[in-house]
Amino acid sequence: MRKRTAEKNNSNKPTNLSDYEIEQRNKYLKRYFSKIEQDVRLIGYAGKPTIVVDNLYCISAHVYRFNLFFTDKIYNGNIITRLRLIEGIYISQDTFNTLLKQMEIKPLHKIKYKDTNLYLSGYNFRDQEKQEDKYPVFSKYNCKLYFKRQNAEEVMDEFSDYPLVLV
């Protein structure tokens, strides 16, 4: 028997998809964007992922069960279009560009190690057991993304002894 997860949509109505169904749905969602030039990444809670484009912004879209809704605003927006996420469905570059013009996009912030192509991707500790002496870890890929500039600035303040730049 599969474990059920109470996934919620924007109206907080549970969908009761199993973990397996959420995994399949998200696989279809990633494939849906696989034919466009931009790099699309899903972040956050798997049951209600945020769709991030080129690690620069998130789009006004959400999933509910196996449906993808594009909306005109990030929060409580009107539906521009809806589609069913099934195997073999892709978005074209022209369609994606048209949708981008109709929807709100939210810029994201990331922290860069100055004069490099390395971005904050996580943390480590000198003493793992006690979780003491936290220090940043940098990489080229899968950087940490911040929805609020203030949150990124707070992290930069925490690591002020490193040459960091907010991008």
N, C-alpha and C positions, 0 to 999 in steps of 0.2 A: 504494500500500500504506500502510495506516495504522500509525502508530507505536504500539506497545504499551507500556503503563505497568504496572509490577508493583504493583498496588494490593493492600493487605493488609487483612485483617479483624482482629478482636481476637485471633485465634489465630495471626496473622502468616502465614496461608496466602495466597499470591498469587492474584489473580483474573484477571490478564492482560486487563483491559479496555483498549481503545484510548482515546486522549485524547478522541476523538469520543464514544465510549460513556459515558465518565465525565461529559462535558459534558451529554449527553442525560439520563443518570440524575439528575444534580444539578438539571436543569431540572424533571424530574418531581417530585423531592423538594421543591423550592421551591413548585411548584404544589400539591402535596399539602396544604401548610399555608396556602394562600392564602385559604381561606374562614373562617378563625378570626379573632377580634378581635386577638390578639397579633401582633406583628411578628416574623417568623422570618427569621433570617439564617444563612447558612452561612459559616463562617470556617475558616482553616487550609488544609491540604493538600486539594486538590480530590478526590483519590482516597479520602480518608477524612475528610470534613468534620465539624466540630463544629457541632451544631445549637444556635443561640443564640436565646433568646426575649426580646424587648423589650430587648435589650442589658443584661439583668439577670442571667440565669442560663443555663446549658446543661443540656440534658436528657439522661437516660440512654437514649440511642438511638445506633445506628450503622448504617451501610449496608455491605452486602456484595453485590457485583455489582448487581443491580436489586432487592434485597430491603432492606426497612427493618425493623430489629429494635428494639423498645422493651424495655428491661431494667429490673430493679428497682434496680440499682446502676450507678454510673458505670463502674466497672472490674470486669470479670469477674462481671457480674450475671446472674441468671437471666432468660430471655426471658419477657416478659409476653405479647407478641403479635408476630407477624411479618406483613408484607404485601408484596405484589409491587408495585413502582413501575412503573406504566404510565400512559399518557395518560388523563386523565379521572377519576382517583381522587383524592378529597379527604377530609380528616378533618373531622368536625363539631365544633362547639364543645363539645357535651356529651361526646363521646368523648374529646376532648383533655383536658378537665377530669378525667374519670375516670382516664385514664392518668396525669396529673400526680399524682394522689393515691396511685398505686401505685409511682411511681418516685422515685428519688433525684434531686434537682436540685442543681446546684453553682452557688453564687452567684459572680458575676463582679465585678471591680472596674474602675473607670474614674477618670480624673483630670479634674477640672473646674477651669476658670479661675474663681476665686472671684467670686461675685456676678454671674455671667453664665450663659447657657445654652450655653456653648462648652466642648467637651471636647477633650482631647489626641487628635489624629488622625494625627500623624506628626511628622517632623522635617525640617529643612532645614539647610543649611550656608552660612555667609557665603562660604566659599571652596569651591565645588563640586568643583573638581578635586582639591584636597588633602583634602577631607572634614574641614575644620577649622572650629572655632567652631560647633558644633551648637546649634541652638535649636529650641524646640517650635513646632508648628503646631496651631492649634485650629480646630474647626468644630462645627456643630450635628449633623452626620451622620457615620456611619462612624467612630466613635471607636475608639481602641485599647482592647482589653479584656484584662484580666489575670486569669489563673486563680488566681494566688497574690497575696495582699495584700502580701507582702514584696517581690515584684517591682515592684509599683506604687509602693511606698514608696521603693524604690531610685531609680526614675525621678524621683520628686518631690524626692529629695535632690539629684539631679544638676541639677535646675532650681530650686534653692531661692531664687533671686532673683525668681521669679515667684510670685504669690499663688495657690497651687494647693490644692485640696481633694480628698480621696479619697472617692469615693462608690461 
